[in-house]
Amino acid sequence: MSSPLPVLVVGGGPVGLAASVELARFGVPSVLLEQRERTSWHPKTRNFNTRTMEIARGWGPSVYQRLRGIDIPAGWKSPIRFFDTLTGEQTGQIESRGFLGPGPRVSPAPPVMSSQNLVEEILWDAALATGLVDLRFGHRVTRVSPGEPAVEVVDPSGAMYTISGSALVAADGADSLVRRRLGIVLNGEQAVNHFVNCSFRADLESRIGDQTGVLLYVGGAKAAGVFQPLDARGHWLTQIPVPQESWESDSHTAEWCTQWIRDGSGAHDLEVEVLSVGKWRMNATIADRFLSGRIVLCGDAAHQFPPTGGLGVNTGLQGMHNAMWKLALCVRGIADWSLLDTYDAERRPPAKTAVEQSLANFRNLVRISVSMMYGTDAGLTPDEVIKATYRYGNHLGIELGTRYVSAAVIPDGTTAPPVDDPYADYLPSAAPGCRAPHVWLGRGDGRLSTLDLFGPCFTLLTTVEGQGWREALPTLRRDVPLAAFAVGSPGLEDDEDAFINLYDIKPTGAVLVRPDGHVAWRTPGVADDPGAELEVALTRLLGRSPFTL
């Protein structure tokens, strides 16, 4: 088979960089086109949640451990506090322990809270290290061929060139040129709120003492907004709501921000070093489709979230993760291109629901915040207050509980366990379409998670009593990337039988996990012809004719 043309990735933010890293895991080269000269200069988003960090484990220890190393100390992840000024009176607080993660029984990967600019530096290094990513920063896409993975680009010298690829990933942000050129419509609410944010250094930590938290709201007469700690060592970010007319002006200078910081902190002698000033407009939108031929929309190009719970970048990365394995197998000729259609089928409906729920949560939390800071009535019932505050820091249902229904999943007639709040709550399930649950395997210092077994391939999980499934693998066509592991074998010991209990199979059963860590197929026990059954399953999952597998 001849080498495929590289995939074009438009946009060099966290989603675009991660898309190139993911494609490289499958041996697919890419050309990344980013109009900025360098990675982000501004912190932007902070929260990289549990599911995102599970995905990052797949990028190797050099990436995962670096991301872990930029995490803020746990004492700064909860609660959310409300003040008149930071050094003044605290008027209320909301626990937000969800930012600490669900714990090692649910996932091996705690969330990370840091700065997007640091994350982008790490991902840039990771992309370069693959040897399969052509990083072209300072290259601006000016035209997109309708329905084709081809673009016109202006390079840093001003010269124009055209480049074609085997496919195109549009990760070029909320104002996506690719999306607009394709005529893909955004549905939802735009310009809900307008914010100025300022990255700065100041010794606020010594001023607030033990009143640490993930979000520190202030509502004084001179300054209202949020202080966000970035490293617990003097680096901070503000979120300052302003009217649209003011937002559209050039009035928010470093001097303006310095005064706001002093007024909001109540420390008028505070030494402030402004590092950067940015502004953003809050949207709650979703594209009416995520695909146009071989062009794939990811991240903010596909959907835009209110900041509640930090779902924006995480949903973008997790959607990208869903799309890239499918795109890679299609580009390599292993799967039919119909497999890529399941990206829209699997990711757009839950993203739409999440956007709508996130906007409702944001509005309720604004009312609660105003109530806590100014002593007014929030206008919500006690149950609505409890639900809104609980959802702020708890969104495991959105992170881990999404169950896919598409042609890339073979149902077995079972249902996932019900939860009280699908947005916030999660119960592990290995029903087809669900995220394959985390189980610790091995003993002592050699323990690893079932999630660590999932690579750029389908993964067959059995026990040592299901040997027939593994023995059938050599009978299958080897162009389909496939790994197999027997739980209970050396280094994969499961002394408490957690695997068969949580995955709900007999010791002779088997589970086939997709490259994105979701269950594709499950059978509770032994089959008369394991090879034939696996062959039928893979043929169906890849959208291929039985005669081509």
MIVEXRO-271961 format. One record per residue (C-alpha): residue number from 1; y, z negated, x negated; chain. Coordinates in steps of 0.5 Angstrom, whole numbers, plus 2048, in hexadecimal, padded with zeros to 3 digits. Each point is the difference from the previous one (the first is absolute). Layout:
// MIVEXRO-271961
SITE  resi  v  w  u  chain
SITE  NUM  Y  Z  X  A;
...
//
This chain:
// MIVEXRO-271961
SITE  resi  v  w  u  chain
SITE  1  800  800  800  A;
SITE  2  807  802  7FD  A;
SITE  3  805  7FA  7FF  A;
SITE  4  805  800  806  A;
SITE  5  807  801  800  A;
SITE  6  804  7F9  7FF  A;
SITE  7  802  7FC  806  A;
SITE  8  807  800  801  A;
SITE  9  803  7F9  801  A;
SITE  10  807  800  803  A;
SITE  11  804  7F9  7FE  A;
SITE  12  7FF  7FB  7FB  A;
SITE  13  800  7FA  803  A;
SITE  14  7FB  7FB  801  A;
SITE  15  7FC  804  805  A;
SITE  16  801  807  7FC  A;
SITE  17  7FE  7FD  7F9  A;
SITE  18  7FA  7FC  803  A;
SITE  19  7FE  807  804  A;
SITE  20  7FF  803  7F9  A;
SITE  21  7FC  7FA  7FD  A;
SITE  22  7FB  800  806  A;
SITE  23  7FF  808  7FF  A;
SITE  24  7FF  7FF  7F9  A;
SITE  25  7FA  7FB  802  A;
SITE  26  7FD  806  803  A;
SITE  27  801  805  7FA  A;
SITE  28  806  803  804  A;
SITE  29  806  802  7FC  A;
SITE  30  807  800  803  A;
SITE  31  807  802  7FE  A;
SITE  32  805  7FA  803  A;
SITE  33  807  803  801  A;
SITE  34  806  7FA  801  A;
SITE  35  807  802  800  A;
SITE  36  802  7F9  7FD  A;
SITE  37  800  800  7F8  A;
SITE  38  7FC  7FA  800  A;
SITE  39  7FC  7FB  804  A;
SITE  40  804  7FB  805  A;
SITE  41  806  7FC  7FD  A;
SITE  42  801  7FC  806  A;
SITE  43  7FA  7FA  803  A;
SITE  44  800  803  807  A;
SITE  45  7FA  7FD  803  A;
SITE  46  7FC  7FA  7FD  A;
SITE  47  7F9  7FF  804  A;
SITE  48  7FA  803  7FE  A;
SITE  49  7FB  7FD  804  A;
SITE  50  7F9  7FF  800  A;
SITE  51  7FD  806  802  A;
SITE  52  805  804  7FB  A;
SITE  53  7FD  7FC  7FB  A;
SITE  54  7F9  801  801  A;
SITE  55  802  807  800  A;
SITE  56  803  7FF  7F9  A;
SITE  57  7FA  7FD  7FD  A;
SITE  58  7FD  807  801  A;
SITE  59  805  802  7FB  A;
SITE  60  7FD  7FC  7FA  A;
SITE  61  801  7F9  7FD  A;
SITE  62  806  803  7FC  A;
SITE  63  804  801  806  A;
SITE  64  7FD  7FB  805  A;
SITE  65  802  7FA  7FA  A;
SITE  66  807  803  7FF  A;
SITE  67  801  800  807  A;
SITE  68  7FE  7F9  801  A;
SITE  69  804  7FE  7FA  A;
SITE  70  806  801  803  A;
SITE  71  7FF  7FC  806  A;
SITE  72  805  7FB  802  A;
SITE  73  7FD  7F8  800  A;
SITE  74  7FD  7FE  807  A;
SITE  75  805  7FB  801  A;
SITE  76  805  806  802  A;
SITE  77  7FB  803  805  A;
SITE  78  801  7FB  806  A;
SITE  79  804  7FE  804  A;
SITE  80  806  804  803  A;
SITE  81  806  7FB  800  A;
SITE  82  806  800  803  A;
SITE  83  807  7FD  7FE  A;
SITE  84  807  801  801  A;
SITE  85  801  801  7F8  A;
SITE  86  7FA  7FF  7FB  A;
SITE  87  803  7FA  7FD  A;
SITE  88  802  7FD  807  A;
SITE  89  7FC  7FE  806  A;
SITE  90  7F9  803  802  A;
SITE  91  800  801  807  A;
SITE  92  7F9  802  801  A;
SITE  93  7FA  804  7FD  A;
SITE  94  7FA  804  802  A;
SITE  95  7F9  7FF  7FC  A;
SITE  96  7FE  807  7FD  A;
SITE  97  7F9  7FE  7FC  A;
SITE  98  7FE  807  802  A;
SITE  99  804  803  7FA  A;
SITE  100  7FB  7FB  7FC  A;
SITE  101  7FA  804  802  A;
SITE  102  7FA  7FF  804  A;
SITE  103  7FC  7FC  7FA  A;
SITE  104  7FA  802  7FC  A;
SITE  105  7FB  800  806  A;
SITE  106  803  806  803  A;
SITE  107  803  804  7FA  A;
SITE  108  800  800  7F9  A;
SITE  109  807  802  7FF  A;
SITE  110  806  7FC  802  A;
SITE  111  806  803  802  A;
SITE  112  806  801  7FA  A;
SITE  113  807  7FF  802  A;
SITE  114  805  803  7FB  A;
SITE  115  804  806  7FF  A;
SITE  116  7FF  808  802  A;
SITE  117  803  802  7F9  A;
SITE  118  7FB  7FC  7FC  A;
SITE  119  7FA  802  804  A;
SITE  120  803  808  7FF  A;
SITE  121  800  7FF  7F9  A;
SITE  122  7F9  7FD  800  A;
SITE  123  7FE  806  804  A;
SITE  124  803  805  7FC  A;
SITE  125  7FC  7FE  7FA  A;
SITE  126  7FA  800  804  A;
SITE  127  801  807  802  A;
SITE  128  802  802  7F9  A;
SITE  129  7FA  7FD  7FD  A;
SITE  130  7FB  804  804  A;
SITE  131  802  806  7FC  A;
SITE  132  7FF  804  807  A;
SITE  133  807  7FF  803  A;
SITE  134  806  804  7FE  A;
SITE  135  806  7FC  801  A;
SITE  136  806  804  801  A;
SITE  137  806  7FB  801  A;
SITE  138  807  803  801  A;
SITE  139  7FD  806  804  A;
SITE  140  803  801  807  A;
SITE  141  7FC  804  805  A;
SITE  142  805  804  804  A;
SITE  143  7FB  805  804  A;
SITE  144  7F9  7FF  803  A;
SITE  145  7FC  806  802  A;
SITE  146  7FE  7FF  808  A;
SITE  147  7F9  7FE  800  A;
SITE  148  7FF  801  7F9  A;
SITE  149  7FF  7FB  7FA  A;
SITE  150  806  804  7FC  A;
SITE  151  807  7FE  7FF  A;
SITE  152  806  802  7FC  A;
SITE  153  803  7FB  7FB  A;
SITE  154  806  7FF  7FC  A;
SITE  155  7FE  7FD  7F9  A;
SITE  156  805  7FB  7FC  A;
SITE  157  803  806  7FD  A;
SITE  158  802  804  806  A;
SITE  159  7FB  805  800  A;
SITE  160  7FC  802  806  A;
SITE  161  7F8  801  800  A;
SITE  162  7FB  800  805  A;
SITE  163  7F9  7FD  800  A;
SITE  164  7FA  800  804  A;
SITE  165  7FA  7FB  801  A;
SITE  166  7FA  7FF  804  A;
SITE  167  803  7FB  804  A;
SITE  168  807  7FD  801  A;
SITE  169  801  7F8  801  A;
SITE  170  807  7FF  803  A;
SITE  171  802  7F9  7FE  A;
SITE  172  807  801  7FF  A;
SITE  173  803  7FA  805  A;
SITE  174  803  7FF  806  A;
SITE  175  805  806  800  A;
SITE  176  7FA  805  7FE  A;
SITE  177  802  807  7FE  A;
SITE  178  7F9  802  801  A;
SITE  179  7FF  7FD  807  A;
SITE  180  807  803  802  A;
SITE  181  7FE  807  7FD  A;
SITE  182  7FA  800  804  A;
SITE  183  803  7FE  807  A;
SITE  184  7FC  7FA  800  A;
SITE  185  804  7FB  805  A;
SITE  186  801  7F9  7FF  A;
SITE  187  7FF  7FB  807  A;
SITE  188  803  7F9  801  A;
SITE  189  806  7FD  7FE  A;
SITE  190  805  802  7FA  A;
SITE  191  806  7FC  7FE  A;
SITE  192  7FD  7F9  803  A;
SITE  193  804  7FC  7FB  A;
SITE  194  804  802  7F9  A;
SITE  195  7FF  7FB  7FA  A;
SITE  196  804  800  7F9  A;
SITE  197  7FB  7FD  7FB  A;
SITE  198  802  7FD  7F9  A;
SITE  199  7FC  7FF  7FA  A;
SITE  200  803  7FA  7FC  A;
SITE  201  7FE  7FB  7FB  A;
SITE  202  803  7F9  801  A;
SITE  203  7FD  7F9  7FF  A;
SITE  204  7FF  7FE  808  A;
SITE  205  7F9  7FD  7FE  A;
SITE  206  804  7FA  7FD  A;
SITE  207  805  7FF  806  A;
SITE  208  7FA  800  806  A;
SITE  209  7FB  7FC  7FC  A;
SITE  210  7FA  7FF  804  A;
SITE  211  802  804  806  A;
SITE  212  7FD  806  7FE  A;
SITE  213  7FD  806  805  A;
SITE  214  7FF  807  801  A;
SITE  215  806  801  804  A;
SITE  216  806  7FC  800  A;
SITE  217  805  802  805  A;
SITE  218  807  7FE  801  A;
SITE  219  805  800  805  A;
SITE  220  806  7FD  7FE  A;
SITE  221  807  802  802  A;
SITE  222  801  804  7FA  A;
SITE  223  7F9  803  7FF  A;
SITE  224  7FA  802  804  A;
SITE  225  7FA  803  7FE  A;
SITE  226  7FA  7FE  7FB  A;
SITE  227  7FE  7FE  7F9  A;
SITE  228  7FA  803  7FD  A;
SITE  229  7FD  7FD  7FA  A;
SITE  230  7FD  805  7FB  A;
SITE  231  7FD  7FC  7FA  A;
SITE  232  802  7F9  801  A;
SITE  233  804  801  7F9  A;
SITE  234  807  802  803  A;
SITE  235  7FE  807  803  A;
SITE  236  802  800  807  A;
SITE  237  801  805  805  A;
SITE  238  805  800  807  A;
SITE  239  7FF  803  806  A;
SITE  240  807  800  804  A;
SITE  241  801  803  807  A;
SITE  242  806  804  800  A;
SITE  243  803  805  806  A;
SITE  244  7FF  807  800  A;
SITE  245  807  802  7FE  A;
SITE  246  800  7FB  7FA  A;
SITE  247  7F9  802  7FE  A;
SITE  248  803  808  800  A;
SITE  249  806  7FE  7FB  A;
SITE  250  800  7FE  7F9  A;
SITE  251  803  7F9  801  A;
SITE  252  7F9  7FC  7FD  A;
SITE  253  802  800  7F9  A;
SITE  254  7FD  7FB  7FB  A;
SITE  255  806  7FC  801  A;
SITE  256  7FF  800  808  A;
SITE  257  7F9  7FE  7FE  A;
SITE  258  802  7FA  7FB  A;
SITE  259  804  7FD  805  A;
SITE  260  7FB  801  806  A;
SITE  261  7FB  7FC  7FB  A;
SITE  262  805  7FB  7FF  A;
SITE  263  801  7FF  807  A;
SITE  264  7F9  800  802  A;
SITE  265  7FE  7FB  7FB  A;
SITE  266  806  7FB  801  A;
SITE  267  800  800  7F8  A;
SITE  268  807  803  7FF  A;
SITE  269  800  7FF  7F9  A;
SITE  270  7F9  804  7FF  A;
SITE  271  7FF  805  7FA  A;
SITE  272  7FE  806  803  A;
SITE  273  7FE  806  7FD  A;
SITE  274  7FF  806  805  A;
SITE  275  7FA  805  7FD  A;
SITE  276  801  805  806  A;
SITE  277  802  801  807  A;
SITE  278  7FC  804  805  A;
SITE  279  800  801  807  A;
SITE  280  7FB  802  806  A;
SITE  281  800  802  807  A;
SITE  282  7FA  7FD  804  A;
SITE  283  7FC  805  804  A;
SITE  284  7FA  7FF  804  A;
SITE  285  7FD  807  800  A;
SITE  286  7FA  804  800  A;
SITE  287  7FF  807  7FF  A;
SITE  288  7FC  804  805  A;
SITE  289  7FB  802  7FB  A;
SITE  290  7FE  7FF  7F9  A;
SITE  291  7FD  806  7FF  A;
SITE  292  802  808  7FF  A;
SITE  293  7FB  804  7FD  A;
SITE  294  7FF  7FD  7F9  A;
SITE  295  806  7FC  800  A;
SITE  296  7FF  7F9  801  A;
SITE  297  806  7FB  802  A;
SITE  298  7FF  7F9  7FD  A;
SITE  299  804  7FA  800  A;
SITE  300  807  800  803  A;
SITE  301  800  807  801  A;
SITE  302  7FB  7FF  805  A;
SITE  303  802  7F9  803  A;
SITE  304  806  7FB  7FF  A;
SITE  305  7FF  7F9  801  A;
SITE  306  805  7FA  802  A;
SITE  307  800  7FB  7FA  A;
SITE  308  7FC  7FB  804  A;
SITE  309  7F9  7FE  7FC  A;
SITE  310  802  805  7FA  A;
SITE  311  7FB  805  804  A;
SITE  312  804  806  7FE  A;
SITE  313  7FE  802  7F9  A;
SITE  314  7F9  7FC  801  A;
SITE  315  7FF  805  806  A;
SITE  316  802  806  7FC  A;
SITE  317  7FB  7FE  7FA  A;
SITE  318  7FA  7FF  805  A;
SITE  319  801  806  803  A;
SITE  320  801  804  7FA  A;
SITE  321  7F9  7FD  7FE  A;
SITE  322  7FD  802  806  A;
SITE  323  802  807  7FF  A;
SITE  324  7FF  801  7F9  A;
SITE  325  7F9  800  7FF  A;
SITE  326  7FF  805  806  A;
SITE  327  805  804  7FD  A;
SITE  328  7FD  800  7F9  A;
SITE  329  7F9  801  803  A;
SITE  330  803  806  804  A;
SITE  331  803  803  7F9  A;
SITE  332  7FA  7FF  7FC  A;
SITE  333  7FC  804  806  A;
SITE  334  7FB  7FA  801  A;
SITE  335  803  7FF  807  A;
SITE  336  802  805  806  A;
SITE  337  808  800  801  A;
SITE  338  7FF  7FD  807  A;
SITE  339  7FF  7FA  7FC  A;
SITE  340  807  7FF  7FF  A;
SITE  341  802  801  807  A;
SITE  342  7FD  7F9  801  A;
SITE  343  805  7FD  7FC  A;
SITE  344  805  801  806  A;
SITE  345  7FB  7FE  805  A;
SITE  346  7FF  7F9  7FC  A;
SITE  347  806  7FE  7FD  A;
SITE  348  806  803  805  A;
SITE  349  7FD  7FC  807  A;
SITE  350  800  7F9  7FC  A;
SITE  351  807  801  7FC  A;
SITE  352  803  802  807  A;
SITE  353  7FE  7F9  803  A;
SITE  354  802  7FD  7FA  A;
SITE  355  807  803  800  A;
SITE  356  801  7FE  807  A;
SITE  357  7FD  7F9  7FF  A;
SITE  358  804  7FF  7FA  A;
SITE  359  807  802  803  A;
SITE  360  7FE  7FB  806  A;
SITE  361  7FF  7FA  7FB  A;
SITE  362  806  802  7FC  A;
SITE  363  804  7FF  806  A;
SITE  364  7FD  7FA  802  A;
SITE  365  801  7FD  7F9  A;
SITE  366  807  802  800  A;
SITE  367  801  7FC  806  A;
SITE  368  7FC  7FA  7FE  A;
SITE  369  804  800  7F9  A;
SITE  370  807  800  804  A;
SITE  371  7FD  7FA  804  A;
SITE  372  7FE  7FC  7FA  A;
SITE  373  807  802  7FC  A;
SITE  374  805  7FF  806  A;
SITE  375  7FC  7FB  805  A;
SITE  376  800  806  805  A;
SITE  377  7FB  801  805  A;
SITE  378  7FB  806  7FE  A;
SITE  379  7FE  802  807  A;
SITE  380  7F9  800  7FE  A;
SITE  381  7FA  7FC  804  A;
SITE  382  7FD  7FB  7FB  A;
SITE  383  7FA  804  800  A;
SITE  384  804  806  7FE  A;
SITE  385  803  7FC  7FA  A;
SITE  386  7F9  7FD  7FE  A;
SITE  387  7FE  808  800  A;
SITE  388  806  802  7FC  A;
SITE  389  800  7FB  7FB  A;
SITE  390  7F9  800  7FF  A;
SITE  391  800  808  7FF  A;
SITE  392  805  800  7FB  A;
SITE  393  7FC  7FD  7FA  A;
SITE  394  7F9  802  803  A;
SITE  395  7FE  808  801  A;
SITE  396  7F9  800  7FE  A;
SITE  397  7FE  804  806  A;
SITE  398  805  805  7FE  A;
SITE  399  7FD  800  7F8  A;
SITE  400  7F9  7FF  801  A;
SITE  401  7FE  801  807  A;
SITE  402  801  807  802  A;
SITE  403  7FA  803  802  A;
SITE  404  800  808  7FF  A;
SITE  405  7FD  805  806  A;
SITE  406  7FF  807  7FD  A;
SITE  407  7FB  805  7FE  A;
SITE  408  800  7FC  7F9  A;
SITE  409  7FD  7FA  803  A;
SITE  410  7F9  800  804  A;
SITE  411  800  7FB  805  A;
SITE  412  7FA  7FC  801  A;
SITE  413  801  7FD  807  A;
SITE  414  803  7F9  7FE  A;
SITE  415  807  7FD  800  A;
SITE  416  804  7FC  7FC  A;
SITE  417  801  7F9  801  A;
SITE  418  806  7FF  805  A;
SITE  419  806  7FC  7FD  A;
SITE  420  806  7FC  804  A;
SITE  421  805  805  7FD  A;
SITE  422  7FE  806  7FD  A;
SITE  423  807  801  7FC  A;
SITE  424  7FF  7F9  7FD  A;
SITE  425  7F9  7FE  800  A;
SITE  426  7FA  803  7FC  A;
SITE  427  7F8  7FE  800  A;
SITE  428  7FC  804  7FB  A;
SITE  429  7FB  805  803  A;
SITE  430  7FC  806  7FD  A;
SITE  431  800  804  807  A;
SITE  432  801  807  7FE  A;
SITE  433  807  802  7FF  A;
SITE  434  802  7F9  7FE  A;
SITE  435  802  7FE  7F9  A;
SITE  436  7F9  7FE  7FC  A;
SITE  437  801  7F8  800  A;
SITE  438  801  7FC  7F9  A;
SITE  439  7FA  7FC  7FE  A;
SITE  440  7FF  7FD  7F9  A;
SITE  441  7FA  802  7FC  A;
SITE  442  7FD  7FE  7FA  A;
SITE  443  800  7F9  7FD  A;
SITE  444  805  7FC  7FB  A;
SITE  445  805  804  7FC  A;
SITE  446  7FD  806  802  A;
SITE  447  802  800  807  A;
SITE  448  802  806  803  A;
SITE  449  802  803  807  A;
SITE  450  7FD  805  804  A;
SITE  451  807  803  800  A;
SITE  452  7FF  801  7F9  A;
SITE  453  7FA  805  801  A;
SITE  454  804  805  804  A;
SITE  455  802  806  7FB  A;
SITE  456  802  807  801  A;
SITE  457  7FA  801  804  A;
SITE  458  7FC  7FE  806  A;
SITE  459  7FC  7FA  7FF  A;
SITE  460  7F9  7FE  803  A;
SITE  461  7FF  7F9  800  A;
SITE  462  7F9  7FD  801  A;
SITE  463  7FC  7FA  7FE  A;
SITE  464  7FA  800  7FB  A;
SITE  465  7FC  800  807  A;
SITE  466  803  807  801  A;
SITE  467  7FE  803  7FA  A;
SITE  468  7FE  806  804  A;
SITE  469  807  802  801  A;
SITE  470  802  800  7F9  A;
SITE  471  7F9  804  7FE  A;
SITE  472  803  806  805  A;
SITE  473  806  801  7FC  A;
SITE  474  7FD  805  7FB  A;
SITE  475  7FE  804  806  A;
SITE  476  807  802  802  A;
SITE  477  805  805  7FD  A;
SITE  478  804  7FD  7FB  A;
SITE  479  806  803  801  A;
SITE  480  802  7FB  805  A;
SITE  481  802  7FA  7FC  A;
SITE  482  7FC  7FA  802  A;
SITE  483  7FE  7F9  7FD  A;
SITE  484  7FB  7FB  802  A;
SITE  485  7FF  7F8  7FF  A;
SITE  486  7FB  7FC  802  A;
SITE  487  802  7F9  802  A;
SITE  488  7FC  7FB  7FC  A;
SITE  489  7FF  804  7FA  A;
SITE  490  802  7FD  7F9  A;
SITE  491  807  7FE  800  A;
SITE  492  801  801  808  A;
SITE  493  7FC  7FA  802  A;
SITE  494  802  7FE  807  A;
SITE  495  7FD  7F9  801  A;
SITE  496  802  7FE  806  A;
SITE  497  7FF  807  804  A;
SITE  498  807  801  801  A;
SITE  499  7FF  807  800  A;
SITE  500  7FB  802  805  A;
SITE  501  803  7FB  805  A;
SITE  502  807  802  7FF  A;
SITE  503  7FE  808  800  A;
SITE  504  7FC  7FE  806  A;
SITE  505  7F9  804  7FD  A;
SITE  506  7F9  7FE  7FF  A;
SITE  507  7FE  800  7F8  A;
SITE  508  7FD  807  801  A;
SITE  509  807  802  803  A;
SITE  510  805  804  7FD  A;
SITE  511  808  801  800  A;
SITE  512  803  807  7FE  A;
SITE  513  808  7FE  7FD  A;
SITE  514  805  805  800  A;
SITE  515  804  801  7F9  A;
SITE  516  806  7FC  804  A;
SITE  517  7FB  7FA  801  A;
SITE  518  7FF  801  808  A;
SITE  519  7F9  801  803  A;
SITE  520  7FE  807  801  A;
SITE  521  7F9  7FE  803  A;
SITE  522  7FB  7FB  801  A;
SITE  523  7F9  7FF  801  A;
SITE  524  7FD  7F9  802  A;
SITE  525  7F9  801  7FD  A;
SITE  526  7FB  805  7FC  A;
SITE  527  800  808  802  A;
SITE  528  7FA  804  800  A;
SITE  529  803  805  7FC  A;
SITE  530  806  7FD  7FC  A;
SITE  531  802  806  7FC  A;
SITE  532  800  804  807  A;
SITE  533  804  7FB  803  A;
SITE  534  805  7FF  7FB  A;
SITE  535  801  808  7FF  A;
SITE  536  802  801  807  A;
SITE  537  805  7FA  800  A;
SITE  538  803  803  7FA  A;
SITE  539  800  807  803  A;
SITE  540  804  7FD  806  A;
SITE  541  805  7FC  7FC  A;
SITE  542  802  806  7FC  A;
SITE  543  800  805  806  A;
SITE  544  7FC  804  7FC  A;
SITE  545  7FA  805  803  A;
SITE  546  7F9  7FD  7FF  A;
SITE  547  7FF  806  7FC  A;
SITE  548  805  7FF  7FB  A;
SITE  549  7FF  7F8  7FE  A;
//
